[in-house]
Amino acid sequence: MGTTRAKRFGSLADARAFCEAFFGYYNHEHRHSGIGLHTPASVHHGTVGEVRALRQQTLDAAYTAHPARFGHRRPQPPRPPTAAWINKPSQEALIQTA
């Protein structure tokens, strides 16, 4: 799915159809750099470890076949952050809830 959209929707039904397709893509297909190239759905459902392990297997196979491509260093998939925020609370608020 591209990011192309009309400046205005023809109807509420058109807007809903666009949003359904867009959010499905955004949450289940698009890999986000801020969360280790995982999908939000993978993070939400706790499958990040499984996905990362599969990526590591693929990288290990590529490294075994062509180590010079990687500067003779075993490649690693990106690590997801330990915490992700939409609106990060202040340090004071974090301390109060700990």
C-alpha positions as CSV (number, residue, x, y, z in Angstrom):
1,M,0.0,0.0,0.0
2,G,1.4,3.4,-0.9
3,T,0.8,6.6,1.0
4,T,-1.2,8.1,-1.9
5,R,-4.6,9.4,-0.9
6,A,-7.1,12.0,-2.0
7,K,-7.2,15.3,-0.3
8,R,-10.8,14.7,0.6
9,F,-12.9,11.5,0.7
10,G,-16.0,11.3,-1.4
11,S,-18.0,9.9,1.5
12,L,-17.8,8.5,5.0
13,A,-17.8,5.0,3.4
14,D,-14.8,6.0,1.3
15,A,-12.9,7.3,4.3
16,R,-13.7,4.1,6.3
17,A,-12.6,1.9,3.4
18,F,-9.3,3.8,3.1
19,C,-8.7,3.7,6.9
20,E,-9.4,0.0,7.1
21,A,-6.9,-0.8,4.4
22,F,-4.3,1.8,5.6
23,F,-4.4,0.7,9.3
24,G,-4.3,-3.0,8.3
25,Y,-1.1,-2.3,6.3
26,Y,0.4,-0.1,8.9
27,N,-0.1,-2.5,11.8
28,H,0.4,-5.9,10.1
29,E,2.7,-5.4,7.1
30,H,4.8,-2.3,7.5
31,R,8.1,-2.8,9.4
32,H,8.8,0.1,11.6
33,S,12.4,1.2,12.2
34,G,11.7,2.5,15.7
35,I,10.7,-1.0,16.9
36,G,13.5,-3.0,15.3
37,L,11.8,-3.4,11.9
38,H,8.9,-5.3,13.4
39,T,5.3,-4.6,12.9
40,P,3.2,-3.1,15.7
41,A,1.1,-6.3,15.6
42,S,4.2,-8.4,16.2
43,V,5.2,-6.3,19.2
44,H,1.6,-6.2,20.6
45,H,1.2,-10.0,20.2
46,G,4.6,-10.8,21.6
47,T,6.0,-12.6,18.5
48,V,9.1,-10.3,18.3
49,G,11.4,-13.0,19.8
50,E,10.3,-15.6,17.2
51,V,10.6,-13.3,14.3
52,R,14.0,-12.1,15.4
53,A,15.2,-15.7,15.8
54,L,14.0,-16.5,12.2
55,R,15.8,-13.4,11.0
56,Q,19.0,-14.5,12.8
57,Q,18.8,-17.9,11.1
58,T,18.6,-16.2,7.7
59,L,21.4,-13.9,8.5
60,D,23.6,-16.8,9.8
61,A,23.0,-18.7,6.5
62,A,23.9,-15.6,4.4
63,Y,27.0,-15.1,6.6
64,T,28.1,-18.7,6.3
65,A,27.7,-18.6,2.5
66,H,29.4,-15.2,2.0
67,P,31.3,-13.9,5.1
68,A,33.2,-11.3,3.1
69,R,29.9,-9.5,2.4
70,F,29.6,-8.7,6.1
71,G,33.2,-7.7,6.8
72,H,33.8,-11.0,8.4
73,R,31.5,-10.0,11.3
74,R,28.3,-12.0,12.1
75,P,25.3,-9.8,11.2
76,Q,22.6,-9.2,13.8
77,P,19.0,-8.3,13.2
78,P,18.1,-4.9,14.8
79,R,17.0,-5.1,18.4
80,P,13.7,-3.7,19.4
81,P,13.7,-1.0,22.1
82,T,13.0,-2.0,25.7
83,A,10.3,0.6,25.8
84,A,8.3,2.4,23.1
85,W,6.1,5.4,23.7
86,I,3.6,7.5,21.6
87,N,3.8,10.3,24.2
88,K,6.6,9.5,26.7
89,P,5.6,10.4,30.2
90,S,7.9,12.7,32.2
91,Q,10.6,11.1,34.4
92,E,8.6,12.3,37.4
93,A,5.5,10.4,36.3
94,L,7.5,7.3,35.6
95,I,9.0,7.4,39.1
96,Q,5.6,7.7,40.7
97,T,4.2,4.7,38.9
98,A,7.3,2.5,39.5
